[in-house]
Amino acid sequence: MKHVGTTLGVAALGLWGGMAAADEVTLQLKWVTQAQFAGYYVAQDKGFYDEEGLDVTIKPGGPDIAPTQVIAGGGADVMVDWMPAALAAREKGLPLVNIAQPFKSSGMMLTCRKDSGVATTDDLPGKTLGVWFFGNEFPFLSWMSQLGIPTDGSDEGVTVLKQGFNVDPLIQNQAACISTMTYNEYWQVIDAGFTPEDLVVFKYEDQGVATLEDGLYVLEDNLDDPDFVDRMELFVRASMKGWKYAQENPDEAAEIVLDNDATGAQTEEHQKRMMGEIAKLTAGSNGALDPEDYERTVQSLLAGGSDPVITQEPEGAWTHAITDKALN
């Protein structure tokens, strides 16, 4: 009964005759309200969480919000994050466990100006590349290590520019390439006046260094609590129902996202386009983590030479215990 006043709440309890209160779940998103998280907003809007007896609070992220810090501090029950950041945090002592994986494919790309002289990865040395940090740098650093390209700014290496969450460095010619997502920043570059022919893109999927994105993570100790496990089963079931609905009704899903954007910063055109791209990334997943995808991610992160993202094979970093019950 979220956002219900005391008087109304008492009246409602009287009407419902002792009906059990909804189980509360707080979800921390990786980023701001946008179609990247449509499945959760759809599940809330269409009543899928209500059907499971859940009262779900969805907390948007942002440039100053680290999901790992929020969940570590007890500010969320479950969070959306990329696996490289989650595994790196686990190795450093925050026992995160992947309980579901709605995203099957990676949307990460390096987008380059063709007029910078970049046509293949052989042209990257000597260039300045925009890279997101706050945990988003791990796939990039792993990729550069596998290519044998130093990130120290040397002539044979690349200069890493800490990129804000915008595309300005490419537009203003401060960097030859920048980090983009297939569903977001790439289209911001196009909207800024570039054509696809002006650009060279390196998709992490095509480069063989794609790592899993946008999984659902909880703290390991909580999985010892049967009540918590029950709530997560209900949450994952309803969330995947939301993702399926979003895939099948992308325009409606985008509208639902817009309805939940308290900032008013998102536009209908951008969100509908984003939802179309997001549907490509969630396609092929029923919500259960594919062990082969997990292993590919781990091996990519370990393959960092003298500076790997993680230094040893993780243990206990994922479980099918939730999805086995939620999806069957």
C-alpha positions in Angstrom: 0.0 0.0 0.0 2.7 2.4 -1.0 1.9 6.1 -0.9 -1.4 5.4 0.9 -2.3 7.7 3.8 -3.0 6.4 7.3 -6.7 6.9 7.3 -7.1 5.4 3.9 -4.8 2.6 4.9 -7.0 1.7 7.9 -10.1 1.8 5.8 -8.5 -0.4 3.2 -7.5 -3.0 5.8 -11.1 -3.0 7.0 -12.4 -3.6 3.5 -9.8 -6.3 2.8 -10.7 -8.1 6.1 -7.2 -8.9 7.3 -5.6 -9.6 4.0 -1.9 -10.1 4.3 0.2 -6.9 3.7 2.2 -7.0 0.5 5.8 -8.1 0.8 8.1 -5.1 0.2 11.0 -5.3 -2.3 13.4 -2.4 -3.1 15.1 -2.5 -6.5 18.1 -0.3 -7.2 18.7 0.5 -10.9 22.1 1.0 -12.4 21.1 4.2 -14.2 18.3 6.8 -14.6 14.7 5.9 -15.5 14.8 4.8 -19.1 13.8 1.9 -21.4 17.0 0.0 -20.3 14.8 -1.0 -17.3 11.5 -1.2 -19.0 10.7 -4.7 -17.7 10.6 -3.6 -14.1 8.4 -0.5 -14.8 6.1 -2.6 -16.9 5.8 -5.3 -14.2 4.8 -2.5 -11.8 2.4 -0.7 -14.1 0.6 -3.8 -15.4 0.1 -5.2 -11.8 2.5 -8.2 -12.2 4.1 -7.4 -8.9 0.7 -6.9 -7.2 -0.4 -10.3 -8.5 2.6 -11.9 -6.7 1.7 -10.0 -3.5 4.7 -7.6 -3.8 5.0 -3.9 -3.1 8.0 -3.0 -5.2 9.9 0.3 -4.9 12.1 1.1 -7.9 14.9 3.4 -7.2 16.5 5.1 -10.2 20.3 5.4 -10.4 22.4 8.2 -11.7 26.0 9.5 -12.1 26.4 9.8 -8.3 24.8 6.6 -7.4 26.7 3.3 -7.1 24.3 0.3 -6.9 27.0 -1.7 -5.0 27.2 1.0 -2.3 23.4 1.2 -2.0 23.0 -2.5 -1.6 26.0 -2.8 0.8 24.4 -0.1 3.0 21.0 -1.8 3.1 19.3 0.6 0.8 18.1 -2.1 -1.6 17.2 -5.8 -1.6 18.2 -6.4 -5.1 20.1 -4.3 -7.7 20.7 -4.1 -11.5 24.4 -4.1 -12.4 26.9 -5.3 -15.0 28.7 -8.5 -14.1 32.3 -7.1 -14.4 31.5 -4.5 -11.6 29.7 -7.2 -9.5 32.5 -9.7 -9.8 35.1 -7.0 -9.1 33.2 -6.0 -6.0 32.8 -9.6 -4.9 36.6 -10.1 -5.1 37.0 -7.0 -2.9 34.7 -8.4 -0.2 31.2 -7.5 -1.2 29.5 -10.9 -1.5 27.2 -10.2 -4.5 25.4 -13.1 -6.2 23.6 -13.1 -9.5 20.1 -14.5 -9.1 18.8 -13.7 -12.6 20.1 -12.5 -16.0 17.4 -10.8 -18.1 20.0 -9.5 -20.6 21.5 -12.1 -23.0 23.7 -9.8 -25.1 25.9 -6.8 -24.5 25.0 -3.4 -25.9 28.5 -1.9 -25.3 30.4 -0.4 -28.2 33.4 1.9 -28.9 32.2 4.5 -31.4 34.9 6.3 -33.4 35.0 9.2 -35.8 36.1 7.9 -39.2 38.0 11.1 -39.8 40.2 10.4 -36.8 41.9 7.7 -38.9 40.4 4.7 -37.0 39.3 1.9 -39.3 40.4 -1.2 -37.3 41.7 -1.9 -33.8 45.2 -1.7 -35.2 44.6 2.1 -35.6 43.8 2.6 -31.9 47.4 3.1 -30.5 48.2 6.8 -30.3 44.5 7.8 -30.0 42.5 9.2 -27.1 39.6 7.1 -26.2 36.6 8.1 -24.0 35.9 5.5 -21.3 33.2 5.4 -18.6 34.4 4.6 -15.1 32.6 3.7 -11.9 32.8 0.0 -12.8 32.0 0.5 -16.5 35.7 0.5 -17.4 36.3 -3.1 -16.7 35.2 -4.6 -20.1 37.2 -1.9 -21.9 40.4 -2.6 -19.9 40.0 -6.3 -20.4 39.7 -5.8 -24.2 42.7 -3.5 -24.4 44.8 -6.0 -22.5 43.8 -8.8 -24.8 44.7 -6.6 -27.8 48.1 -5.9 -26.1 47.4 -2.2 -26.2 48.7 -0.3 -23.1 46.3 2.3 -21.6 49.1 4.4 -20.2 49.1 7.2 -22.8 52.3 6.0 -24.5 52.9 6.2 -28.2 52.2 2.5 -28.6 49.2 2.7 -26.3 46.0 4.7 -25.9 45.2 7.7 -23.8 42.2 7.1 -21.7 39.8 10.0 -21.2 37.5 9.7 -18.3 34.2 10.1 -20.2 31.2 11.7 -18.6 27.9 10.2 -19.3 27.5 12.1 -22.6 29.0 12.1 -26.1 30.6 15.5 -26.0 34.3 14.3 -26.4 33.5 12.8 -29.8 31.4 15.7 -31.0 34.0 18.2 -29.9 36.8 16.1 -31.3 38.5 15.7 -27.9 38.6 11.9 -28.5 38.9 9.7 -31.5 36.4 7.2 -30.0 34.0 7.1 -27.1 32.1 4.5 -25.1 28.5 4.1 -26.3 25.6 1.7 -25.9 23.7 0.4 -28.9 20.5 1.7 -27.3 21.5 5.1 -26.0 24.7 7.1 -26.7 25.2 5.9 -30.2 21.9 7.5 -31.2 22.9 10.7 -29.4 25.9 10.9 -31.7 23.5 10.4 -34.7 21.1 13.0 -33.4 24.1 15.4 -33.1 24.5 15.3 -36.9 26.7 12.4 -37.6 25.7 9.7 -40.1 26.5 6.0 -39.7 28.9 6.5 -42.6 30.9 9.0 -40.5 31.5 6.5 -37.8 33.3 3.2 -37.1 31.9 1.1 -34.4 33.4 -1.8 -32.5 30.8 -3.9 -30.8 32.1 -5.8 -27.8 30.0 -8.8 -28.9 31.8 -8.8 -32.3 35.2 -8.4 -30.6 34.7 -11.5 -28.5 35.1 -9.6 -25.3 31.4 -9.0 -24.4 30.6 -9.4 -20.8 27.1 -9.8 -19.2 25.2 -6.6 -18.4 22.1 -5.7 -16.4 21.8 -8.8 -14.2 20.0 -8.9 -10.9 22.2 -9.2 -7.8 21.6 -9.7 -4.1 23.9 -10.1 -1.0 24.9 -13.7 -0.5 23.9 -13.8 3.2 20.3 -12.9 2.4 20.0 -16.1 0.5 20.1 -18.0 3.8 16.8 -16.4 4.7 13.8 -18.4 3.4 11.5 -15.4 3.4 14.0 -13.4 1.4 14.4 -16.2 -1.1 10.6 -16.5 -1.5 10.3 -12.7 -2.1 13.1 -12.9 -4.8 11.3 -15.8 -6.5 8.1 -13.8 -6.8 10.1 -10.7 -7.8 12.0 -12.5 -10.6 8.8 -14.2 -11.9 6.9 -10.9 -12.1 9.9 -9.1 -13.5 10.5 -11.6 -16.3 6.7 -11.3 -17.1 7.3 -7.6 -17.4 10.3 -8.1 -19.7 8.3 -10.4 -22.0 5.5 -7.9 -22.2 7.9 -5.1 -23.0 9.5 -7.2 -25.8 6.1 -7.8 -27.3 4.8 -4.3 -26.8 7.8 -2.0 -27.1 6.0 1.2 -27.8 3.6 0.7 -24.8 6.6 -0.2 -22.7 8.4 3.0 -23.7 5.3 5.0 -22.8 5.2 3.4 -19.3 8.9 4.3 -18.8 8.1 7.9 -19.7 5.2 7.9 -17.2 7.7 7.0 -14.5 10.4 9.5 -15.5 10.1 12.1 -12.7 12.7 14.3 -14.3 10.9 14.8 -17.5 14.3 14.5 -19.3 13.4 11.6 -21.6 11.7 12.0 -24.9 9.2 9.7 -26.6 11.2 9.2 -29.7 14.4 8.3 -27.8 12.7 5.9 -25.4 10.8 4.1 -28.2 14.1 3.7 -30.2 15.9 2.6 -27.0 13.2 0.0 -26.3 13.6 -1.4 -29.7 17.3 -1.9 -29.2 16.9 -3.2 -25.6 14.5 -5.9 -26.9 17.4 -7.2 -29.0 19.6 -7.6 -25.9 17.0 -9.4 -23.8 16.0 -11.7 -26.7 17.0 -15.3 -26.0 16.9 -15.0 -22.2 14.2 -16.4 -20.0 15.9 -14.8 -17.0 18.1 -17.7 -16.0 21.8 -17.1 -16.2 23.5 -19.2 -19.0 26.6 -20.8 -17.4 28.5 -20.5 -20.7 27.8 -16.7 -20.8 29.0 -16.5 -17.2 32.2 -18.4 -18.0 32.9 -16.3 -21.1 32.6 -13.1 -18.9 34.9 -14.5 -16.2 37.6 -15.6 -18.7 37.4 -12.2 -20.4 37.9 -10.5 -17.0 40.8 -12.8 -16.0 42.6 -12.2 -19.3 44.0 -8.9 -18.2 47.7 -9.7 -18.2 49.4 -7.9 -15.4 46.3 -6.0 -14.6 43.2 -8.2 -14.8 39.8 -7.1 -13.6 39.6 -10.1 -11.3 42.6 -12.2 -10.2 40.9 -15.6 -9.6 37.9 -17.7 -10.6 35.0 -16.5 -8.4 33.1 -19.1 -6.3 29.5 -18.8 -5.5 28.9 -15.7 -7.6 25.7 -16.9 -9.2 22.8 -19.3 -8.4 19.9 -20.9 -10.3 18.1 -21.4 -7.0 15.8 -18.4 -7.6 15.1 -18.9 -11.3 14.6 -22.6 -11.0 11.5 -22.0 -8.9 10.5 -18.7 -10.4 10.5 -19.7 -14.0 9.3 -23.4 -13.8 
